[in-house]
Amino acid sequence: MWDFAGRDTAIDLGSATVRMHVRDRGVVCREPSVLARCRRTGRILALGSPARDMAGRNPDVTLVRPIREGAPTETDEAEYLMRYLVRKHHRRHYTARPRLVVTVPSGLTSVHYRALQFSAYQAGARRLTLVPTPIAAAIGMGLTSSARPEVAVVADIGADVTDVGVISFGGLVTSHTAHVGGSALDRAIVAMVRREHNVTLSVSTAEQAKLEVGAVPPLGRRPVRQTVVHGRDVATGMPREIVLTTVDVGRAIAGPVAEIVDAVQAGLAGCSPEISGDLLGVGVTLTGGCARLPGLERLIRERTGLAARIGDDTGDAAVLGAGEVLRSARSQEPPARQTSPRPQVLTTIPEFEH
C-alpha cells in the first residue's frame, strides 16, 4: 500500500498530557496521556479524556499510563497512542508517515531511548528527531532569537519530571533531570488528607484542589482561599466532604516543592564561572504545567538569587519549539523515500531563518 508522506509533526510526550503540532495547522491536540484498557480482553477502549473519565467508574476498565517520567514505559501502548494521534490528525491519510520530532528529558536513559525509537517508527514515523525539552521550550518561547541574550536557563516542571537546562551559543551547556513534578504535589495532598482527616481522595480531586487553592508558603499578601472536596471516609466507607484551605494545601506540598527548587539549583550548579556571571542578568524561565503554581517563582528567586519568571504558553512551549525545529530543518532532510535507521538527537539549536 502506498504511504503518504504526511505533514511534519511534533509531539511533546508528557507524563500527564500529550501535545501534537502539525505543520501549517499549529497545535492540534492536548490530550491526557492515558488509555482505558478492558481487563478481560486487553482491548483499548478509549484514549485521552474519555479514558480518564472511565477511571474508577467502570470495574472492567483499567487505566494505563504509557508515558512515565517523560519516556515510554509501556512500549505497545505508547505506540498505539502515537499512531492513533498521527492518523487522527492527518485526517484521511491513515497511512501517513510524517517526519516526527519528539521532545525528551535531557537525562533520557538508553533503555528509554530505544523504547521511544521503537514506538515512534512503529507508529509510522518516516524520520525521527529527538530534542531535549529545555532546548525545545527555549525555542518555543523565542529565547534563542538574535534579540535575546546568548545564555538562557529553562526549568521545565512537568507532571513527573523537572528538567533544567542551561543553553549557551545554541548548545545545552549543562542540565539536570529530577523525578519530581506536579504529580508528586497531588500525591502529597492525598497523603495529608488521609493522615489528618481520615479521608481518601482521588488523585484527580487532589489535583483540582491544588489548581483552585494551591500556593507555595508563605502566602504574603495572597488571600487564604478554600475549596470543598469529596472523598471516602476510611472508617465508615461512606462519602464525606471536607474543606481545604490554601494553608492546608501549602503545608502538604511544601516537601515536593522544595525538591523542585533543589533540582533547579542542581541544574545551575554545573555552569562554568564564565557562564555563571551571565546568569545574573538572564534569570530562570519556568515552563511546564506546574510552573504557574503561585509563589513558586518567588521561592526559586530567594533560593537561587536569580530572577525567575513564568514563560509565555508554558504548557505549549516545548511542542511549539519542536515544530520550529521541523520547519528549520526541512531543507536538510533527505528524500522522503529514505528512512533513518536511528533517530537524530539534537543537542544544539539549529540555525533558524529570520
BABA-951669 format. One record per residue (C-alpha): x, y, z; residue number from 1. Coordinates in Angstrom, 2 decimals. Layout:
<recs>
<c1=X	c2=Y	c3=Z	num=NUM>;
...
</recs>
This chain:
<recs>
<c1=0.00	c2=0.00	c3=0.00	num=1>;
<c1=1.22	c2=3.49	c3=-0.83	num=2>;
<c1=2.43	c2=5.51	c3=2.17	num=3>;
<c1=1.52	c2=9.18	c3=2.24	num=4>;
<c1=4.36	c2=11.43	c3=3.36	num=5>;
<c1=2.11	c2=13.36	c3=5.73	num=6>;
<c1=2.70	c2=16.77	c3=7.25	num=7>;
<c1=5.68	c2=17.37	c3=9.51	num=8>;
<c1=4.58	c2=16.59	c3=13.07	num=9>;
<c1=5.97	c2=17.46	c3=16.50	num=10>;
<c1=4.93	c2=15.64	c3=19.68	num=11>;
<c1=5.51	c2=16.57	c3=23.30	num=12>;
<c1=5.10	c2=13.29	c3=25.18	num=13>;
<c1=4.22	c2=14.50	c3=28.65	num=14>;
<c1=3.51	c2=12.13	c3=31.52	num=15>;
<c1=0.15	c2=13.84	c3=32.06	num=16>;
<c1=-0.62	c2=15.47	c3=28.69	num=17>;
<c1=0.48	c2=14.71	c3=25.15	num=18>;
<c1=0.54	c2=17.64	c3=22.71	num=19>;
<c1=0.84	c2=17.49	c3=18.95	num=20>;
<c1=1.82	c2=20.20	c3=16.47	num=21>;
<c1=1.16	c2=19.70	c3=12.75	num=22>;
<c1=2.79	c2=21.92	c3=10.14	num=23>;
<c1=0.53	c2=24.73	c3=8.91	num=24>;
<c1=-2.14	c2=23.78	c3=11.47	num=25>;
<c1=-0.49	c2=24.65	c3=14.79	num=26>;
<c1=-1.17	c2=22.74	c3=17.99	num=27>;
<c1=-3.96	c2=20.31	c3=17.14	num=28>;
<c1=-4.02	c2=18.11	c3=20.22	num=29>;
<c1=-3.82	c2=18.45	c3=24.00	num=30>;
<c1=-4.94	c2=15.10	c3=25.38	num=31>;
<c1=-4.32	c2=13.33	c3=28.69	num=32>;
<c1=-1.71	c2=10.66	c3=28.01	num=33>;
<c1=-3.81	c2=7.78	c3=29.34	num=34>;
<c1=-5.51	c2=4.76	c3=27.82	num=35>;
<c1=-8.50	c2=2.76	c3=29.07	num=36>;
<c1=-8.00	c2=-1.00	c3=28.64	num=37>;
<c1=-10.52	c2=-3.80	c3=29.17	num=38>;
<c1=-9.39	c2=-6.15	c3=31.94	num=39>;
<c1=-10.93	c2=-9.23	c3=30.29	num=40>;
<c1=-9.91	c2=-8.83	c3=26.68	num=41>;
<c1=-6.95	c2=-6.42	c3=26.90	num=42>;
<c1=-8.50	c2=-4.26	c3=24.16	num=43>;
<c1=-8.03	c2=-0.50	c3=24.22	num=44>;
<c1=-11.43	c2=1.10	c3=24.80	num=45>;
<c1=-10.66	c2=4.82	c3=24.86	num=46>;
<c1=-7.87	c2=7.35	c3=24.80	num=47>;
<c1=-7.38	c2=10.75	c3=26.43	num=48>;
<c1=-10.23	c2=12.48	c3=28.25	num=49>;
<c1=-12.82	c2=9.70	c3=27.64	num=50>;
<c1=-10.36	c2=7.19	c3=29.10	num=51>;
<c1=-9.72	c2=9.34	c3=32.16	num=52>;
<c1=-13.45	c2=9.68	c3=32.75	num=53>;
<c1=-13.75	c2=5.88	c3=32.90	num=54>;
<c1=-11.20	c2=5.57	c3=35.70	num=55>;
<c1=-12.77	c2=4.28	c3=38.92	num=56>;
<c1=-16.27	c2=4.19	c3=37.41	num=57>;
<c1=-16.16	c2=1.05	c3=35.28	num=58>;
<c1=-14.90	c2=-2.04	c3=37.17	num=59>;
<c1=-13.94	c2=-3.75	c3=33.92	num=60>;
<c1=-11.59	c2=-0.93	c3=32.89	num=61>;
<c1=-8.00	c2=-0.39	c3=33.95	num=62>;
<c1=-6.21	c2=2.90	c3=33.30	num=63>;
<c1=-2.84	c2=2.66	c3=31.56	num=64>;
<c1=-0.26	c2=5.46	c3=31.60	num=65>;
<c1=2.21	c2=4.57	c3=28.83	num=66>;
<c1=4.40	c2=7.65	c3=29.42	num=67>;
<c1=6.22	c2=7.97	c3=32.73	num=68>;
<c1=8.95	c2=10.41	c3=33.59	num=69>;
<c1=8.79	c2=11.74	c3=30.03	num=70>;
<c1=9.56	c2=8.43	c3=28.30	num=71>;
<c1=7.61	c2=5.31	c3=27.21	num=72>;
<c1=7.37	c2=2.60	c3=29.84	num=73>;
<c1=4.63	c2=0.62	c3=28.09	num=74>;
<c1=6.00	c2=0.28	c3=24.57	num=75>;
<c1=2.91	c2=-1.17	c3=22.89	num=76>;
<c1=0.58	c2=1.36	c3=24.49	num=77>;
<c1=2.91	c2=4.26	c3=23.65	num=78>;
<c1=2.99	c2=3.07	c3=20.04	num=79>;
<c1=-0.82	c2=2.90	c3=19.97	num=80>;
<c1=-1.06	c2=6.41	c3=21.43	num=81>;
<c1=1.25	c2=7.98	c3=18.83	num=82>;
<c1=-0.19	c2=6.01	c3=15.91	num=83>;
<c1=-3.75	c2=6.98	c3=16.86	num=84>;
<c1=-2.89	c2=10.68	c3=17.12	num=85>;
<c1=-0.92	c2=10.69	c3=13.84	num=86>;
<c1=-3.75	c2=9.02	c3=11.94	num=87>;
<c1=-6.47	c2=11.14	c3=13.52	num=88>;
<c1=-4.84	c2=14.50	c3=12.86	num=89>;
<c1=-3.68	c2=13.63	c3=9.35	num=90>;
<c1=-7.36	c2=13.16	c3=8.55	num=91>;
<c1=-7.91	c2=10.89	c3=5.54	num=92>;
<c1=-4.26	c2=9.86	c3=5.26	num=93>;
<c1=-4.39	c2=6.82	c3=7.53	num=94>;
<c1=-1.07	c2=5.56	c3=6.17	num=95>;
<c1=0.76	c2=8.84	c3=6.73	num=96>;
<c1=4.45	c2=8.57	c3=7.55	num=97>;
<c1=5.50	c2=12.06	c3=8.59	num=98>;
<c1=8.78	c2=13.49	c3=9.75	num=99>;
<c1=8.49	c2=13.38	c3=13.51	num=100>;
<c1=10.15	c2=15.45	c3=16.23	num=101>;
<c1=9.64	c2=14.28	c3=19.82	num=102>;
<c1=10.70	c2=16.16	c3=22.94	num=103>;
<c1=12.54	c2=14.10	c3=25.55	num=104>;
<c1=14.05	c2=14.76	c3=29.00	num=105>;
<c1=17.68	c2=15.82	c3=28.82	num=106>;
<c1=18.59	c2=12.89	c3=31.07	num=107>;
<c1=16.95	c2=10.22	c3=28.89	num=108>;
<c1=18.40	c2=6.77	c3=29.57	num=109>;
<c1=19.49	c2=4.37	c3=26.85	num=110>;
<c1=16.64	c2=2.00	c3=27.70	num=111>;
<c1=14.02	c2=4.71	c3=27.29	num=112>;
<c1=15.84	c2=5.94	c3=24.17	num=113>;
<c1=15.43	c2=2.58	c3=22.44	num=114>;
<c1=11.83	c2=2.22	c3=23.63	num=115>;
<c1=10.92	c2=5.63	c3=22.21	num=116>;
<c1=12.73	c2=4.90	c3=18.95	num=117>;
<c1=10.86	c2=1.62	c3=18.50	num=118>;
<c1=7.46	c2=3.13	c3=19.38	num=119>;
<c1=7.87	c2=6.12	c3=17.05	num=120>;
<c1=8.90	c2=4.11	c3=13.99	num=121>;
<c1=6.19	c2=1.52	c3=14.62	num=122>;
<c1=3.68	c2=4.37	c3=14.86	num=123>;
<c1=4.62	c2=5.46	c3=11.32	num=124>;
<c1=7.46	c2=7.97	c3=11.62	num=125>;
<c1=9.45	c2=8.30	c3=8.40	num=126>;
<c1=12.25	c2=10.16	c3=10.13	num=127>;
<c1=12.66	c2=10.77	c3=13.86	num=128>;
<c1=14.42	c2=13.60	c3=15.66	num=129>;
<c1=14.67	c2=13.84	c3=19.45	num=130>;
<c1=15.01	c2=17.26	c3=21.07	num=131>;
<c1=15.76	c2=17.82	c3=24.77	num=132>;
<c1=12.82	c2=19.54	c3=26.42	num=133>;
<c1=14.79	c2=22.61	c3=27.68	num=134>;
<c1=16.01	c2=23.36	c3=24.14	num=135>;
<c1=12.55	c2=22.89	c3=22.65	num=136>;
<c1=10.96	c2=25.12	c3=25.31	num=137>;
<c1=13.61	c2=27.82	c3=24.77	num=138>;
<c1=12.91	c2=27.81	c3=21.03	num=139>;
<c1=9.16	c2=27.87	c3=21.59	num=140>;
<c1=9.39	c2=30.96	c3=23.80	num=141>;
<c1=11.79	c2=32.77	c3=21.49	num=142>;
<c1=14.71	c2=32.76	c3=23.93	num=143>;
<c1=17.12	c2=31.77	c3=21.15	num=144>;
<c1=16.40	c2=34.62	c3=18.72	num=145>;
<c1=19.04	c2=37.17	c3=17.83	num=146>;
<c1=17.39	c2=39.81	c3=20.00	num=147>;
<c1=17.81	c2=37.68	c3=23.14	num=148>;
<c1=20.90	c2=37.10	c3=25.30	num=149>;
<c1=23.17	c2=34.27	c3=24.23	num=150>;
<c1=22.59	c2=32.41	c3=27.51	num=151>;
<c1=19.17	c2=31.07	c3=28.51	num=152>;
<c1=18.07	c2=29.00	c3=31.50	num=153>;
<c1=14.87	c2=26.96	c3=31.23	num=154>;
<c1=13.27	c2=24.92	c3=34.01	num=155>;
<c1=10.51	c2=22.72	c3=32.62	num=156>;
<c1=8.34	c2=21.49	c3=35.52	num=157>;
<c1=6.05	c2=18.77	c3=34.27	num=158>;
<c1=3.94	c2=16.08	c3=35.90	num=159>;
<c1=6.73	c2=13.60	c3=36.68	num=160>;
<c1=9.94	c2=15.37	c3=35.68	num=161>;
<c1=11.64	c2=18.67	c3=36.40	num=162>;
<c1=14.13	c2=19.26	c3=33.58	num=163>;
<c1=16.55	c2=22.17	c3=33.96	num=164>;
<c1=18.86	c2=23.20	c3=31.13	num=165>;
<c1=21.38	c2=25.99	c3=30.59	num=166>;
<c1=21.71	c2=26.91	c3=26.91	num=167>;
<c1=24.62	c2=28.91	c3=25.52	num=168>;
<c1=25.67	c2=29.51	c3=21.90	num=169>;
<c1=22.95	c2=27.16	c3=20.70	num=170>;
<c1=24.03	c2=24.17	c3=22.81	num=171>;
<c1=23.00	c2=22.55	c3=26.06	num=172>;
<c1=25.84	c2=23.50	c3=28.41	num=173>;
<c1=24.55	c2=21.65	c3=31.45	num=174>;
<c1=21.32	c2=20.03	c3=32.50	num=175>;
<c1=19.73	c2=18.21	c3=35.40	num=176>;
<c1=16.67	c2=15.96	c3=35.47	num=177>;
<c1=14.81	c2=15.23	c3=38.71	num=178>;
<c1=11.89	c2=12.84	c3=39.01	num=179>;
<c1=9.56	c2=15.24	c3=40.78	num=180>;
<c1=6.73	c2=17.38	c3=39.46	num=181>;
<c1=3.04	c2=18.13	c3=39.68	num=182>;
<c1=2.06	c2=14.51	c3=40.33	num=183>;
<c1=4.18	c2=14.49	c3=43.48	num=184>;
<c1=2.23	c2=17.51	c3=44.72	num=185>;
<c1=-1.07	c2=15.70	c3=44.09	num=186>;
<c1=0.10	c2=12.61	c3=45.98	num=187>;
<c1=1.24	c2=14.79	c3=48.89	num=188>;
<c1=-2.24	c2=16.33	c3=49.16	num=189>;
<c1=-3.84	c2=12.86	c3=49.13	num=190>;
<c1=-1.48	c2=11.70	c3=51.90	num=191>;
<c1=-2.13	c2=14.79	c3=54.03	num=192>;
<c1=-5.91	c2=14.46	c3=53.80	num=193>;
<c1=-5.78	c2=10.78	c3=54.72	num=194>;
<c1=-3.42	c2=11.44	c3=57.63	num=195>;
<c1=-5.22	c2=14.43	c3=59.13	num=196>;
<c1=-8.86	c2=13.87	c3=58.13	num=197>;
<c1=-9.00	c2=10.09	c3=57.69	num=198>;
<c1=-10.47	c2=10.60	c3=54.22	num=199>;
<c1=-9.25	c2=9.09	c3=50.95	num=200>;
<c1=-9.23	c2=11.40	c3=47.94	num=201>;
<c1=-8.73	c2=10.51	c3=44.29	num=202>;
<c1=-5.64	c2=11.94	c3=42.62	num=203>;
<c1=-7.81	c2=13.95	c3=40.22	num=204>;
<c1=-9.65	c2=15.54	c3=43.16	num=205>;
<c1=-6.34	c2=16.45	c3=44.78	num=206>;
<c1=-5.15	c2=17.97	c3=41.52	num=207>;
<c1=-8.29	c2=20.09	c3=41.30	num=208>;
<c1=-7.77	c2=21.34	c3=44.86	num=209>;
<c1=-4.17	c2=22.22	c3=44.00	num=210>;
<c1=-5.30	c2=24.23	c3=40.98	num=211>;
<c1=-8.01	c2=26.06	c3=42.91	num=212>;
<c1=-6.29	c2=26.98	c3=46.18	num=213>;
<c1=-2.68	c2=25.78	c3=45.91	num=214>;
<c1=0.16	c2=28.20	c3=46.66	num=215>;
<c1=3.72	c2=27.99	c3=47.93	num=216>;
<c1=4.06	c2=29.23	c3=51.53	num=217>;
<c1=4.46	c2=31.84	c3=52.87	num=218>;
<c1=1.40	c2=33.44	c3=51.33	num=219>;
<c1=2.36	c2=37.05	c3=51.99	num=220>;
<c1=-0.45	c2=39.28	c3=50.76	num=221>;
<c1=-2.29	c2=36.50	c3=49.00	num=222>;
<c1=-5.75	c2=35.84	c3=50.45	num=223>;
<c1=-6.48	c2=32.48	c3=52.04	num=224>;
<c1=-8.91	c2=30.65	c3=49.77	num=225>;
<c1=-10.83	c2=27.46	c3=50.38	num=226>;
<c1=-12.46	c2=24.69	c3=48.41	num=227>;
<c1=-14.75	c2=21.77	c3=49.20	num=228>;
<c1=-13.55	c2=18.31	c3=48.17	num=229>;
<c1=-15.31	c2=14.96	c3=48.35	num=230>;
<c1=-13.75	c2=11.65	c3=49.27	num=231>;
<c1=-14.37	c2=8.39	c3=51.11	num=232>;
<c1=-14.23	c2=8.12	c3=54.88	num=233>;
<c1=-11.70	c2=5.42	c3=55.75	num=234>;
<c1=-13.53	c2=4.29	c3=58.90	num=235>;
<c1=-17.10	c2=4.08	c3=57.58	num=236>;
<c1=-16.56	c2=3.81	c3=53.83	num=237>;
<c1=-19.20	c2=6.49	c3=53.29	num=238>;
<c1=-18.82	c2=9.63	c3=51.13	num=239>;
<c1=-17.61	c2=12.66	c3=53.04	num=240>;
<c1=-16.78	c2=16.24	c3=52.18	num=241>;
<c1=-14.08	c2=18.37	c3=53.78	num=242>;
<c1=-12.87	c2=21.92	c3=53.35	num=243>;
<c1=-9.28	c2=22.52	c3=52.26	num=244>;
<c1=-7.70	c2=25.96	c3=52.55	num=245>;
<c1=-4.66	c2=27.48	c3=50.91	num=246>;
<c1=-2.76	c2=26.94	c3=54.16	num=247>;
<c1=-3.62	c2=23.22	c3=54.21	num=248>;
<c1=-2.55	c2=22.66	c3=50.61	num=249>;
<c1=0.61	c2=24.74	c3=51.04	num=250>;
<c1=1.63	c2=22.70	c3=54.07	num=251>;
<c1=1.06	c2=19.46	c3=52.17	num=252>;
<c1=3.08	c2=20.39	c3=49.09	num=253>;
<c1=6.00	c2=22.04	c3=50.90	num=254>;
<c1=8.18	c2=18.92	c3=50.61	num=255>;
<c1=7.81	c2=18.28	c3=46.85	num=256>;
<c1=8.15	c2=22.00	c3=46.13	num=257>;
<c1=11.48	c2=22.02	c3=47.99	num=258>;
<c1=12.64	c2=19.12	c3=45.79	num=259>;
<c1=11.71	c2=21.08	c3=42.66	num=260>;
<c1=13.73	c2=24.08	c3=43.85	num=261>;
<c1=16.67	c2=21.79	c3=44.69	num=262>;
<c1=16.51	c2=20.45	c3=41.12	num=263>;
<c1=16.74	c2=23.99	c3=39.75	num=264>;
<c1=19.77	c2=24.67	c3=41.96	num=265>;
<c1=21.42	c2=21.43	c3=40.80	num=266>;
<c1=20.89	c2=22.40	c3=37.17	num=267>;
<c1=22.59	c2=25.74	c3=37.73	num=268>;
<c1=25.48	c2=24.33	c3=39.75	num=269>;
<c1=27.17	c2=22.72	c3=36.72	num=270>;
<c1=27.82	c2=26.01	c3=34.92	num=271>;
<c1=31.34	c2=27.28	c3=34.38	num=272>;
<c1=32.38	c2=30.58	c3=36.07	num=273>;
<c1=32.22	c2=32.37	c3=32.70	num=274>;
<c1=28.57	c2=31.46	c3=32.21	num=275>;
<c1=27.60	c2=31.87	c3=35.86	num=276>;
<c1=28.23	c2=35.61	c3=35.62	num=277>;
<c1=25.80	c2=35.89	c3=32.69	num=278>;
<c1=23.05	c2=34.08	c3=34.60	num=279>;
<c1=22.55	c2=37.05	c3=36.93	num=280>;
<c1=21.25	c2=39.12	c3=34.06	num=281>;
<c1=19.24	c2=36.35	c3=32.42	num=282>;
<c1=17.44	c2=34.58	c3=35.26	num=283>;
<c1=15.40	c2=31.39	c3=35.08	num=284>;
<c1=12.37	c2=30.91	c3=32.80	num=285>;
<c1=9.78	c2=28.45	c3=34.10	num=286>;
<c1=7.71	c2=26.31	c3=31.75	num=287>;
<c1=5.54	c2=23.24	c3=32.12	num=288>;
<c1=2.17	c2=22.63	c3=33.71	num=289>;
<c1=3.38	c2=23.15	c3=37.29	num=290>;
<c1=5.21	c2=26.41	c3=36.56	num=291>;
<c1=2.14	c2=28.52	c3=37.33	num=292>;
<c1=1.88	c2=27.40	c3=40.95	num=293>;
<c1=1.54	c2=30.72	c3=42.83	num=294>;
<c1=4.66	c2=31.64	c3=44.77	num=295>;
<c1=6.98	c2=29.14	c3=43.05	num=296>;
<c1=8.92	c2=31.78	c3=41.11	num=297>;
<c1=9.39	c2=33.79	c3=44.35	num=298>;
<c1=10.80	c2=30.76	c3=46.16	num=299>;
<c1=13.20	c2=30.00	c3=43.31	num=300>;
<c1=14.33	c2=33.61	c3=43.31	num=301>;
<c1=15.01	c2=33.50	c3=47.06	num=302>;
<c1=16.91	c2=30.19	c3=46.95	num=303>;
<c1=18.99	c2=30.79	c3=43.81	num=304>;
<c1=19.46	c2=34.55	c3=43.85	num=305>;
<c1=18.36	c2=34.70	c3=40.20	num=306>;
<c1=15.28	c2=36.36	c3=38.79	num=307>;
<c1=12.57	c2=33.83	c3=37.92	num=308>;
<c1=9.71	c2=34.42	c3=35.53	num=309>;
<c1=6.89	c2=32.35	c3=34.09	num=310>;
<c1=7.23	c2=31.94	c3=30.34	num=311>;
<c1=4.51	c2=32.54	c3=27.79	num=312>;
<c1=2.48	c2=29.48	c3=26.75	num=313>;
<c1=4.12	c2=27.41	c3=29.49	num=314>;
<c1=2.26	c2=24.24	c3=28.54	num=315>;
<c1=2.74	c2=24.52	c3=24.75	num=316>;
<c1=6.26	c2=25.98	c3=24.72	num=317>;
<c1=8.04	c2=22.66	c3=24.15	num=318>;
<c1=5.78	c2=21.42	c3=21.34	num=319>;
<c1=5.89	c2=24.83	c3=19.61	num=320>;
<c1=9.69	c2=24.74	c3=19.77	num=321>;
<c1=9.73	c2=21.22	c3=18.35	num=322>;
<c1=7.57	c2=22.45	c3=15.48	num=323>;
<c1=10.11	c2=25.22	c3=14.81	num=324>;
<c1=12.89	c2=22.61	c3=14.71	num=325>;
<c1=10.98	c2=20.77	c3=11.98	num=326>;
<c1=10.42	c2=23.93	c3=9.99	num=327>;
<c1=14.07	c2=24.97	c3=10.09	num=328>;
<c1=15.47	c2=21.51	c3=9.37	num=329>;
<c1=13.11	c2=20.71	c3=6.47	num=330>;
<c1=15.61	c2=21.83	c3=3.84	num=331>;
<c1=18.23	c2=19.48	c3=5.27	num=332>;
<c1=16.03	c2=16.37	c3=5.14	num=333>;
<c1=16.86	c2=13.51	c3=2.74	num=334>;
<c1=14.28	c2=12.49	c3=0.12	num=335>;
<c1=11.04	c2=11.14	c3=1.54	num=336>;
<c1=11.62	c2=7.55	c3=0.39	num=337>;
<c1=14.75	c2=7.27	c3=2.50	num=338>;
<c1=14.41	c2=6.26	c3=6.14	num=339>;
<c1=16.69	c2=6.89	c3=9.07	num=340>;
<c1=17.86	c2=3.74	c3=10.90	num=341>;
<c1=18.46	c2=5.72	c3=14.08	num=342>;
<c1=16.82	c2=8.91	c3=15.31	num=343>;
<c1=18.75	c2=12.15	c3=15.21	num=344>;
<c1=19.32	c2=13.61	c3=18.67	num=345>;
<c1=19.65	c2=17.39	c3=18.70	num=346>;
<c1=21.86	c2=18.75	c3=21.47	num=347>;
<c1=22.33	c2=22.08	c3=19.73	num=348>;
<c1=19.79	c2=24.50	c3=18.36	num=349>;
<c1=19.61	c2=24.56	c3=14.55	num=350>;
<c1=20.08	c2=27.79	c3=12.67	num=351>;
<c1=16.71	c2=29.45	c3=12.08	num=352>;
<c1=15.64	c2=31.53	c3=9.13	num=353>;
<c1=14.65	c2=35.04	c3=10.19	num=354>;
</recs>
